[in-house]
Amino acid sequence: MDIGETIKNLRTKNNLTQSELAEKIGIARASLCQIERGTRTISLPLGKQIADVFGCTVDDLIMNKASGGKI
């Protein structure tokens, strides 16, 4: 599983829409969609923002070890 799939899984486990997560991290929904599909990479600062939303670390996202964060 790649980081985009991990983000999508965390987002759905936490009952967030793409629009809601995109708003929380300050990007367009279309950009988040591309990240989840794996057609766009993320910067380290954006990875940190995403990890903060889910209560995990960037390493957890990258290594696919995120536990689901705030459920």
Backbone as CSV, one residue per row, in Angstrom:
resi,resn,N_x,N_y,N_z,CA_x,CA_y,CA_z,C_x,C_y,C_z
1,MET,0.844,-1.170,0.000,0.000,0.000,0.000,0.897,1.243,0.000
2,ASP,0.556,2.218,-0.825,1.364,3.441,-0.859,0.751,4.502,0.058
3,ILE,1.428,5.630,0.158,1.005,6.670,1.090,-0.394,7.212,0.742
4,GLY,-0.711,7.300,-0.531,-2.035,7.766,-0.928,-3.140,6.850,-0.436
5,GLU,-2.917,5.551,-0.549,-3.898,4.580,-0.055,-4.010,4.657,1.465
6,THR,-2.877,4.848,2.138,-2.883,4.979,3.592,-3.707,6.191,4.008
7,ILE,-3.509,7.309,3.327,-4.259,8.529,3.634,-5.744,8.307,3.391
8,LYS,-6.085,7.679,2.287,-7.495,7.408,1.991,-8.113,6.512,3.063
9,ASN,-7.399,5.461,3.458,-7.918,4.571,4.493,-8.140,5.307,5.810
10,LEU,-7.168,6.137,6.198,-7.317,6.913,7.428,-8.490,7.882,7.327
11,ARG,-8.613,8.511,6.189,-9.699,9.480,5.979,-11.053,8.798,6.124
12,THR,-11.220,7.656,5.486,-12.515,6.976,5.547,-12.772,6.395,6.940
13,LYS,-11.735,5.866,7.603,-11.904,5.358,8.967,-12.327,6.457,9.935
14,ASN,-11.915,7.670,9.631,-12.240,8.810,10.484,-13.456,9.583,9.981
15,ASN,-14.183,8.988,9.043,-15.428,9.567,8.532,-15.265,11.000,8.005
16,LEU,-14.176,11.220,7.276,-13.936,12.517,6.652,-14.126,12.384,5.148
17,THR,-14.742,13.384,4.549,-14.810,13.437,3.092,-13.497,14.012,2.576
18,GLN,-13.274,13.871,1.290,-12.080,14.493,0.705,-12.119,15.998,0.925
19,SER,-13.284,16.585,0.779,-13.408,18.039,0.965,-13.060,18.447,2.382
20,GLU,-13.512,17.675,3.370,-13.240,18.012,4.768,-11.750,17.912,5.082
21,LEU,-11.110,16.827,4.635,-9.675,16.687,4.898,-8.885,17.749,4.158
22,ALA,-9.245,17.993,2.912,-8.543,19.016,2.128,-8.615,20.372,2.821
23,GLU,-9.784,20.703,3.369,-9.940,21.980,4.073,-9.062,22.016,5.317
24,LYS,-9.012,20.915,6.064,-8.198,20.863,7.282,-6.708,21.066,7.000
25,ILE,-6.248,20.600,5.831,-4.818,20.696,5.528,-4.490,21.818,4.547
26,GLY,-5.524,22.535,4.103,-5.297,23.731,3.294,-4.954,23.494,1.838
27,ILE,-5.526,22.434,1.251,-5.313,22.202,-0.177,-6.662,21.999,-0.862
28,ALA,-6.664,22.008,-2.171,-7.888,21.783,-2.934,-8.275,20.306,-2.879
29,ARG,-9.563,20.026,-2.935,-10.047,18.645,-2.934,-9.448,17.868,-4.094
30,ALA,-9.333,18.507,-5.254,-8.755,17.846,-6.430,-7.313,17.411,-6.164
31,SER,-6.567,18.212,-5.428,-5.184,17.856,-5.087,-5.153,16.639,-4.174
32,LEU,-6.050,16.602,-3.195,-6.128,15.450,-2.301,-6.505,14.197,-3.079
33,CYS,-7.421,14.331,-4.010,-7.819,13.206,-4.853,-6.600,12.651,-5.599
34,GLN,-5.772,13.532,-6.143,-4.568,13.103,-6.854,-3.586,12.410,-5.912
35,ILE,-3.463,12.900,-4.697,-2.577,12.282,-3.712,-3.058,10.871,-3.397
36,GLU,-4.362,10.746,-3.155,-4.910,9.431,-2.823,-4.770,8.440,-3.980
37,ARG,-4.853,8.925,-5.204,-4.701,8.051,-6.379,-3.243,7.747,-6.687
38,GLY,-2.322,8.486,-6.078,-0.905,8.265,-6.315,-0.354,8.991,-7.518
39,THR,-1.104,9.967,-8.045,-0.626,10.719,-9.201,0.028,12.038,-8.798
40,ARG,0.059,12.309,-7.505,0.712,13.512,-6.994,1.438,13.146,-5.712
41,THR,2.648,13.655,-5.560,3.411,13.407,-4.339,3.124,14.517,-3.333
42,ILE,3.518,14.270,-2.092,3.317,15.286,-1.066,4.659,15.742,-0.522
43,SER,4.676,16.976,-0.075,5.872,17.526,0.563,5.897,17.072,2.021
44,LEU,7.042,17.175,2.645,7.166,16.826,4.054,6.252,17.687,4.930
45,PRO,6.192,19.010,4.719,5.271,19.804,5.541,3.806,19.379,5.379
46,LEU,3.399,19.038,4.167,2.027,18.581,3.964,1.824,17.221,4.632
47,GLY,2.810,16.363,4.544,2.742,15.075,5.235,2.573,15.263,6.730
48,LYS,3.268,16.236,7.292,3.157,16.542,8.724,1.752,17.013,9.066
49,GLN,1.176,17.850,8.229,-0.190,18.331,8.475,-1.179,17.159,8.456
50,ILE,-1.022,16.281,7.487,-1.912,15.129,7.375,-1.741,14.220,8.597
51,ALA,-0.504,13.965,8.978,-0.245,13.122,10.148,-0.858,13.734,11.403
52,ASP,-0.759,15.037,11.558,-1.331,15.710,12.719,-2.846,15.521,12.789
53,VAL,-3.512,15.594,11.641,-4.965,15.401,11.608,-5.327,14.018,12.149
54,PHE,-4.540,13.015,11.805,-4.856,11.645,12.180,-4.153,11.164,13.450
55,GLY,-3.376,12.030,14.070,-2.726,11.659,15.321,-1.654,10.602,15.157
56,CYS,-0.916,10.670,14.042,0.177,9.729,13.810,1.400,10.523,13.363
57,THR,2.460,9.832,13.006,3.663,10.505,12.532,3.765,10.381,11.015
58,VAL,4.604,11.198,10.427,4.862,11.101,8.990,5.446,9.723,8.677
59,ASP,6.305,9.243,9.547,6.882,7.907,9.360,5.783,6.851,9.311
60,ASP,4.777,6.979,10.170,3.662,6.036,10.148,2.964,6.057,8.792
61,LEU,2.781,7.241,8.228,2.143,7.346,6.912,3.006,6.683,5.834
62,ILE,4.282,6.998,5.862,5.191,6.486,4.839,5.356,4.981,4.939
63,MET,5.490,4.486,6.144,5.741,3.064,6.357,4.443,2.264,6.476
64,ASN,3.295,2.948,6.259,2.003,2.277,6.291,1.731,1.641,7.660
65,LYS,2.122,2.373,8.726,1.916,1.843,10.073,0.854,2.617,10.843
66,ALA,0.201,3.564,10.187,-0.779,4.384,10.896,-1.917,3.507,11.391
67,SER,-2.312,3.738,12.621,-3.276,2.856,13.267,-4.726,3.296,13.077
68,GLY,-4.945,4.398,12.445,-6.321,4.860,12.292,-6.574,6.172,13.003
69,GLY,-5.618,6.595,13.791,-5.724,7.900,14.419,-6.954,8.068,15.284
70,LYS,-7.602,9.197,15.142,-8.731,9.568,15.986,-10.006,8.927,15.463
71,ILE,-10.379,7.831,16.058,-11.618,7.157,15.662,-12.610,7.328,16.775
